[in-house]
Amino acid sequence: MKKMRKIPPIWLTIDSDDVFHHPKYQGHPTRSKKKIDDSQISEKLISAISRFKKWHLDNIHIPITIFVIAKQLECRIFKEKIANVMTISKNNNGKIIIGCHGYQHKCWSAFEPNEKLFEKDLQKAKKILSEFAGSSWRPWFRAPGGYIAPWMAEVLKKLKFELDTSINPTILLSIKSGKSNTKFRFNGWKSVDKAIKKVDIVERPWLTTFFSLLPTCGPALHIPILRGFARQRWRKMSNSKSATEHEILDPKTEITTVYWHLLDFNHKNGFWTPPLRLK
């Protein structure tokens, strides 16, 4: 009888993006066409945070990592809302970790390499996030929009980041790995992975399906056709336990990494929940 493969532990992560952080509004050299005010939290994100709080309290045993855009914390309401969720979580023996999603939502690999500007952005983000989150802060990075190129690895190492989780290893989105002079025109995810590991940073790519052909995280959870495959894959791979912090940081340990957005809790008239089957 064939032995069933053990399902690896799963790491649940959320991105804090607001409506105006979409590349069509900001942070992309060609896609950003219409700038809208990003100084105040949107009503949609306020609603989503409330719904996330309820879901988290209903599943308080599940640890969550939120990758926050540091500039959002300059908005008093956003800062108070997130702080409130973290306090209530802690008081109920929950665990919320805060990671870095940049200072602003800039799609770095879509631009020409600029190590100095990227370093300046990260320094500012790290200071704001660490001061806000205190003991809940971790030097973990997720590139805005999943736009990460090999040149960014050295900056992450210089600023003492321990982990990156920006790679969506599907060939359909390899354009996000940055331009190159190769015949493929883009660096490719293997090049990014190699650069990250070369500087001794742990890389945790996102869950995909159909042999890494299709994405399953973020927007894929809601795109027609894709969402069916994504939900099926999530349910299968989440029939496990939550990854511990030690497992997340151990490059020798296989884990499954999934992510969604806070705003997702507004889907289905506010009744959406991540398609999980955690034990």
C-alpha positions in Angstrom: 0.0 0.0 0.0 1.4 3.4 -1.0 2.2 5.6 2.0 0.4 9.0 1.9 2.6 12.0 1.9 2.4 14.0 5.1 0.9 17.5 4.6 3.3 20.1 5.8 2.3 22.7 8.4 0.7 25.9 7.1 1.6 29.5 7.6 -1.3 31.9 7.4 -0.4 35.5 6.3 -2.5 38.6 5.5 -1.6 41.8 3.6 -2.9 45.1 4.9 -3.5 46.8 1.5 -6.2 49.4 1.3 -8.3 50.1 -1.9 -5.9 52.8 -3.0 -2.8 50.6 -2.8 -3.8 48.7 -6.0 -1.2 49.2 -8.8 -3.8 50.9 -11.0 -3.7 53.8 -8.4 -0.2 53.9 -7.2 3.3 52.4 -7.1 3.7 51.1 -10.7 5.5 52.9 -13.6 2.9 51.9 -16.3 -0.2 50.6 -14.5 -0.8 53.5 -12.1 -3.1 55.9 -14.0 -5.3 57.5 -11.4 -4.0 58.8 -8.1 -6.4 58.9 -5.2 -6.0 60.1 -1.6 -4.1 57.6 0.5 -3.8 59.6 3.7 -6.9 58.1 5.4 -8.2 54.6 5.8 -11.1 53.7 3.5 -14.5 52.7 4.8 -14.1 49.4 3.1 -10.9 48.6 5.1 -12.5 49.7 8.4 -15.3 47.2 7.7 -12.9 44.5 6.7 -10.8 44.9 9.9 -13.9 44.5 12.0 -14.8 41.4 10.2 -11.3 40.1 10.5 -11.4 40.7 14.2 -14.5 38.5 14.6 -13.0 35.8 12.4 -9.8 35.9 14.4 -11.6 35.7 17.8 -13.6 32.7 16.5 -10.4 31.0 15.5 -8.1 32.4 18.2 -6.0 29.3 18.3 -4.7 30.1 14.8 -1.6 32.3 14.7 -1.7 35.0 12.0 1.1 37.2 10.4 0.0 40.5 9.0 2.3 42.3 6.5 1.6 46.0 7.1 2.3 48.9 4.9 4.1 51.2 7.3 2.6 54.4 5.9 -0.9 53.2 6.9 0.2 53.7 10.6 0.4 57.4 10.0 -3.4 57.3 9.8 -4.7 57.5 13.3 -7.8 55.5 12.7 -5.9 52.6 11.0 -3.4 52.6 13.8 -6.1 52.4 16.4 -8.0 49.7 14.6 -5.0 47.4 14.2 -3.8 48.1 17.8 -7.2 47.2 19.1 -7.3 43.9 17.3 -3.8 43.0 18.5 -4.7 43.9 22.1 -7.9 41.9 22.1 -6.1 39.0 20.5 -3.4 39.0 23.1 -5.9 39.2 25.9 -7.6 36.1 24.5 -4.3 34.2 24.1 -4.1 34.7 20.4 -1.0 35.5 18.4 -0.7 38.2 15.7 2.8 38.9 14.3 3.5 42.0 12.3 5.8 41.9 9.2 6.9 44.5 6.7 5.1 45.2 3.5 7.2 48.3 2.8 6.7 51.9 3.8 4.6 52.6 0.7 3.0 50.1 -1.8 5.7 50.5 -4.5 6.1 47.7 -7.1 9.9 47.8 -6.8 10.9 45.3 -9.5 8.8 47.1 -12.1 11.2 50.0 -11.9 14.9 50.2 -12.7 17.0 48.9 -9.8 17.5 51.6 -7.1 19.2 50.1 -4.0 19.5 53.4 -2.2 15.8 54.3 -2.5 14.7 50.8 -1.6 17.0 50.9 1.5 15.6 54.3 2.5 12.0 53.0 2.2 12.8 49.9 4.2 14.6 51.7 7.0 11.6 54.0 7.4 9.2 51.1 7.4 11.2 49.0 9.8 11.4 51.9 12.3 7.6 52.6 12.2 6.6 49.0 12.3 8.9 47.9 15.1 8.0 50.9 17.3 4.3 50.2 16.8 4.3 46.4 17.2 6.9 46.0 19.9 7.4 42.3 20.7 5.0 41.4 17.9 7.3 42.7 15.3 9.4 40.4 13.1 12.0 41.4 10.5 10.1 39.5 7.8 9.4 41.0 4.4 6.8 40.8 1.6 7.3 42.9 -1.4 4.3 45.0 -2.4 2.3 43.3 -5.1 4.8 40.4 -5.0 7.2 42.5 -7.2 10.6 41.4 -6.1 13.9 41.2 -8.1 17.3 39.7 -7.3 18.9 43.1 -6.6 16.7 43.6 -3.6 18.2 40.7 -1.7 21.4 42.6 -0.6 19.4 45.4 0.8 17.2 43.1 2.8 20.3 41.5 4.2 21.9 44.8 5.0 18.8 45.8 7.0 18.9 42.5 8.9 15.7 40.9 7.5 15.6 37.2 8.3 12.8 36.1 6.0 11.2 37.0 2.6 7.9 35.8 1.4 7.4 37.6 -1.9 7.7 34.9 -4.5 4.5 33.7 -6.3 6.3 30.9 -8.2 4.0 30.7 -11.2 5.4 31.3 -14.7 2.4 33.4 -15.5 3.6 36.1 -13.1 7.4 35.9 -13.7 7.2 39.4 -15.1 7.1 40.5 -11.5 10.7 39.2 -11.0 12.1 42.2 -12.8 13.6 42.8 -16.3 16.8 41.1 -17.5 18.9 41.0 -20.6 18.3 37.3 -21.1 16.2 35.8 -23.9 13.3 35.4 -21.5 13.4 39.2 -20.7 12.7 38.6 -17.0 14.9 37.4 -14.2 12.6 34.5 -13.3 11.6 33.2 -9.8 14.6 30.8 -9.6 17.0 33.8 -9.9 15.1 35.7 -7.1 15.1 32.6 -4.9 18.8 32.0 -5.5 19.7 35.7 -4.6 17.6 35.5 -1.4 19.2 32.3 -0.2 22.7 33.5 -1.2 22.5 36.2 1.5 21.2 33.6 4.1 17.6 34.9 4.2 14.8 32.3 4.4 12.5 32.3 1.4 8.9 31.2 1.8 7.1 31.1 -1.6 3.3 31.1 -1.9 1.2 28.1 -2.5 0.4 27.4 -6.2 -1.5 24.7 -8.0 -1.2 22.5 -11.2 2.6 22.2 -10.8 3.1 25.9 -10.1 1.2 26.9 -13.3 -1.6 28.7 -11.5 -1.6 31.1 -8.5 -3.8 30.4 -5.5 -3.2 33.3 -3.2 -4.4 36.9 -3.0 -6.5 38.0 -6.0 -6.6 34.3 -7.3 -9.1 33.6 -4.4 -11.7 35.7 -6.2 -11.0 35.5 -9.9 -13.6 33.3 -11.7 -12.3 29.8 -12.6 -9.1 30.4 -10.6 -10.9 30.7 -7.3 -12.3 27.2 -7.6 -8.9 25.7 -8.0 -7.5 28.0 -5.3 -10.1 27.0 -2.7 -9.7 23.3 -3.5 -5.9 23.6 -3.1 -6.2 25.6 0.2 -8.6 23.1 1.7 -6.3 20.2 0.9 -3.1 21.9 2.1 -4.6 23.4 5.2 -5.7 20.0 6.5 -2.7 20.2 8.8 -1.5 22.2 11.8 -0.3 25.8 11.9 3.4 26.3 11.3 5.3 27.4 14.4 7.7 30.3 14.3 10.6 27.9 14.5 9.3 26.0 11.5 8.8 29.1 9.5 12.4 30.2 10.1 13.9 26.8 9.5 14.9 26.5 5.8 15.1 22.7 6.2 11.5 22.5 7.2 8.9 22.4 4.5 5.8 24.5 5.1 2.9 25.8 3.1 2.6 29.6 2.8 -0.8 31.2 1.9 -1.9 34.8 1.9 -5.0 36.9 1.5 -5.9 40.5 2.1 -7.7 42.2 4.9 -10.1 43.6 2.3 -11.1 40.1 1.3 -13.3 39.9 4.4 -15.7 42.3 2.6 -16.4 39.7 -0.1 -19.8 37.8 -0.1 -21.4 40.8 1.6 -19.0 40.5 4.5 -19.4 36.7 5.0 -16.2 35.6 3.3 -13.7 33.5 5.2 -10.5 31.9 4.1 -11.1 28.4 2.7 -9.2 26.5 5.5 -9.5 23.1 7.2 -7.0 23.6 10.0 -6.9 21.0 12.7 
